[in-house]
Amino acid sequence: MAIRTHRASATAATGTAEESWIEVGGLQKFYRPRRSEPTHALSDIGFTVRRGEFVSVVGPSGCGKTTLLKILAGLIPKSEGVVRISGRDVRKPIPEVGMVFQSATLLPWRTILQNVMIPAEVQGLNIATHRKRARELLSMVGLDGFEDKYPHELSGGMQQRAGICRALVHDPAVLLMDEPFGALDAMTREHMNVELLRIWRESGQTIVFVTHSISEAVFLSDRVVVLSPRPGRIAEIVPIDLGRPRDISLVSSDAAGVYVKRIREHFNGAGAID
Ligand SMILES: Nc1ncnc2c1ncn2[C@@H]1O[C@H](COP(=O)(O)OP(=O)(O)OP(=O)(O)O)[C@@H](O)[C@H]1O
């Protein structure tokens, strides 16, 4: 299937500064609502992501994970610091980035195929080429035969898979995922984790993935960025040296458990993280 696009250069990445695909440095974010006190959401955040890397961000509730992802997506402005994707300052949403939210947010009046096509239509891309790609992506996530159904005819997990296809249809180099499986039951979530790794392997996107689940972060990631309670600062960046490809049995392995324990130690007493 002709989905593979970004992987060739990804495997060549060795982590030198020039190969950083996403760069964040000295990032500060204050929310300044008109009628209340400012909130210091992020403090001096700095990390890089290599091309083709899978990086997760974990931290207690309210530490600024969604804020960080929205700044990376160009949806909200930073207060200070550097945020670059592929060497360019991020100031507004850019076509190189796809975003997946906690709920699939499919438009109920559009079919699954029409929903997946939205980014291609908005960006004025070739419709025929991208419709073919949309069908290939839907097939890759097991949604053959559902192209002409409406969102309410699909389960939550199926809608979320369609949401991932929509984020991938214009072949973005970067995929930003905000708790994409948070609303799913445990079994569907495990299945989606395996599915996501398969999609990532085949498409070669660079992924930044926000989650409340430490074990999910360990299972999926090359590295885990651990944030402190608000204002979110980097507590630690943990490389996950568990080899690939990964099988779901890894989740309950001793090797994964060591990483989960190490990350959880940052949150003893902070609550709101599993
Ligand atoms: N639009 C906004 N205006 C003012 N404050 C905001 C706004 N959005 C977020 N905040 C505040 O910024 C802080 C970080 O919020 P954010 O949603 O980024 O955290 P989070 O780590 O994603 O939380 P959770 O894990 O609960 O989803 C919180 O204190 C939140 O109340």
The ligand as an SDF file (V2000), in Angstrom:
LIG
                    3D

 31 33  0  0  0  0  0  0  0  0999 V2000
   -8.1470   29.3180   27.4970 N   0  0  0  0  0  0  0  0  0  0  0  0
   -7.6620   29.3170   28.7460 C   0  0  0  0  0  0  0  0  0  0  0  0
   -7.7770   30.4240   29.5090 N   0  0  0  0  0  0  0  0  0  0  0  0
   -7.2900   30.4550   30.7780 C   0  0  0  0  0  0  0  0  0  0  0  0
   -6.6660   29.4050   31.3680 N   0  0  0  0  0  0  0  0  0  0  0  0
   -6.5410   28.2810   30.6540 C   0  0  0  0  0  0  0  0  0  0  0  0
   -7.0320   28.1760   29.3160 C   0  0  0  0  0  0  0  0  0  0  0  0
   -6.7580   26.9320   28.8410 N   0  0  0  0  0  0  0  0  0  0  0  0
   -6.1250   26.2940   29.8490 C   0  0  0  0  0  0  0  0  0  0  0  0
   -5.9850   27.0850   30.9260 N   0  0  0  0  0  0  0  0  0  0  0  0
   -5.3330   26.7560   32.1910 C   0  0  0  0  0  0  0  0  0  0  0  0
   -3.9790   26.4000   31.9100 O   0  0  0  0  0  0  0  0  0  0  0  0
   -3.5750   25.2820   32.6920 C   0  0  0  0  0  0  0  0  0  0  0  0
   -3.1230   24.1610   31.7670 C   0  0  0  0  0  0  0  0  0  0  0  0
   -4.2600   23.6520   31.0590 O   0  0  0  0  0  0  0  0  0  0  0  0
   -4.1500   22.4320   30.0330 P   0  0  0  0  0  0  0  0  0  0  0  0
   -5.5130   22.1610   29.5280 O   0  0  0  0  0  0  0  0  0  0  0  0
   -3.0950   22.7240   29.0530 O   0  0  0  0  0  0  0  0  0  0  0  0
   -3.6550   21.2650   31.0040 O   0  0  0  0  0  0  0  0  0  0  0  0
   -3.6100   19.6940   30.7550 P   0  0  0  0  0  0  0  0  0  0  0  0
   -2.3210   19.2070   31.3260 O   0  0  0  0  0  0  0  0  0  0  0  0
   -3.8620   19.3850   29.3270 O   0  0  0  0  0  0  0  0  0  0  0  0
   -4.8320   19.2240   31.6550 O   0  0  0  0  0  0  0  0  0  0  0  0
   -5.6660   17.8450   31.5950 P   0  0  0  0  0  0  0  0  0  0  0  0
   -4.6600   16.7530   31.7930 O   0  0  0  0  0  0  0  0  0  0  0  0
   -6.5930   17.9630   32.7780 O   0  0  0  0  0  0  0  0  0  0  0  0
   -6.3500   17.8000   30.2790 O   0  0  0  0  0  0  0  0  0  0  0  0
   -4.7670   24.9210   33.5700 C   0  0  0  0  0  0  0  0  0  0  0  0
   -4.6060   25.5460   34.8180 O   0  0  0  0  0  0  0  0  0  0  0  0
   -5.9470   25.5170   32.8300 C   0  0  0  0  0  0  0  0  0  0  0  0
   -6.9580   25.8800   33.7290 O   0  0  0  0  0  0  0  0  0  0  0  0
  1  2  1  0
  2  3  1  0
  2  7  2  0
  3  4  2  0
  4  5  1  0
  5  6  2  0
  6  7  1  0
  6 10  1  0
  7  8  1  0
  8  9  2  0
  9 10  1  0
 10 11  1  0
 11 12  1  0
 11 30  1  0
 12 13  1  0
 13 14  1  0
 13 28  1  0
 14 15  1  0
 15 16  1  0
 16 17  2  0
 16 18  1  0
 16 19  1  0
 19 20  1  0
 20 21  2  0
 20 22  1  0
 20 23  1  0
 23 24  1  0
 24 25  2  0
 24 26  1  0
 24 27  1  0
 28 29  1  0
 28 30  1  0
 30 31  1  0
M  END
$$$$
